[in-house]
Amino acid sequence: MFSAWYSSMMLAFEASEVVRLRMMKLAGGGGDALDEARLMVTEKMGAGIEALNSLMGGGTPMAVIERYREHVAANALRLNS
C-alpha cells in the first residue's frame, strides 16, 4: 500500500516539474512553443490510450502509474536539454 502511495506522490511531484518546464517553453513563443503544444497533446492522448489498454488487458493501476512516471521522466530529460 505504501508503495502505491509513494509512487503516486512521486508522479505528482515529477509531473509538476514537467508542467513548469513546458510553461517556460510555451511562454517563449515561436515555433518551439507550437511544436511543444502539439507534442503535449499527442503525448497525453497516447498515454491515456496506453493506460486504458493496459488496464483492459489486466494490468494493475500500479503498473500504469509506473509507466506514466517513465513518460514524465523522458519529458523532463528532453525539456531540460
KEDRENLO-600741 format. One record per residue (C-alpha): residue in three letters; residue number from 1; x, y, z. Coordinates in steps of 0.2 Angstrom, whole numbers, m for minus. Layout:
% KEDRENLO-600741
res n east north up
ALA NUM X Y Z
...
% end
This chain:
% KEDRENLO-600741
res n east north up
MET 1 0 0 0
PHE 2 14 12 4
SER 3 22 9 m12
ALA 4 7 14 m22
TRP 5 5 30 m11
TYR 6 24 34 m14
SER 7 23 31 m32
SER 8 8 42 m34
MET 9 16 56 m24
MET 10 32 55 m34
LEU 11 22 56 m50
ALA 12 13 71 m44
PHE 13 30 80 m40
GLU 14 38 74 m56
ALA 15 24 80 m67
SER 16 23 97 m59
GLU 17 41 100 m64
VAL 18 37 95 m82
VAL 19 22 107 m81
ARG 20 34 121 m76
LEU 21 47 117 m89
ARG 22 33 116 m103
MET 23 26 133 m97
MET 24 43 141 m99
LYS 25 44 134 m116
LEU 26 27 139 m121
ALA 27 29 157 m114
GLY 28 44 159 m125
GLY 29 33 158 m140
GLY 30 38 154 m158
GLY 31 39 138 m167
ASP 32 47 129 m152
ALA 33 31 133 m142
LEU 34 20 127 m156
ASP 35 29 111 m158
GLU 36 29 108 m139
ALA 37 10 112 m138
ARG 38 7 99 m152
LEU 39 18 86 m144
MET 40 10 89 m127
VAL 41 m7 85 m134
THR 42 m1 70 m144
GLU 43 8 63 m129
LYS 44 m7 65 m117
MET 45 m18 56 m129
GLY 46 m6 42 m132
ALA 47 m3 40 m114
GLY 48 m21 39 m110
ILE 49 m24 26 m123
GLU 50 m9 16 m117
ALA 51 m16 16 m99
LEU 52 m33 11 m104
ASN 53 m26 m3 m115
SER 54 m15 m9 m100
LEU 55 m30 m9 m88
MET 56 m41 m18 m100
GLY 57 m28 m31 m103
GLY 58 m27 m35 m85
GLY 59 m13 m23 m79
THR 60 m13 m15 m62
PRO 61 m15 3 m58
MET 62 2 2 m50
ALA 63 9 m3 m67
VAL 64 0 12 m76
ILE 65 7 24 m63
GLU 66 25 17 m65
ARG 67 23 19 m84
TYR 68 17 37 m83
ARG 69 32 40 m72
GLU 70 43 34 m87
HIS 71 34 46 m99
VAL 72 36 60 m86
ALA 73 55 56 m84
ALA 74 58 56 m103
ASN 75 49 73 m105
ALA 76 59 80 m90
LEU 77 75 74 m98
ARG 78 70 81 m115
LEU 79 64 98 m109
ASN 80 80 101 m98
SER 81 92 99 m113
% end
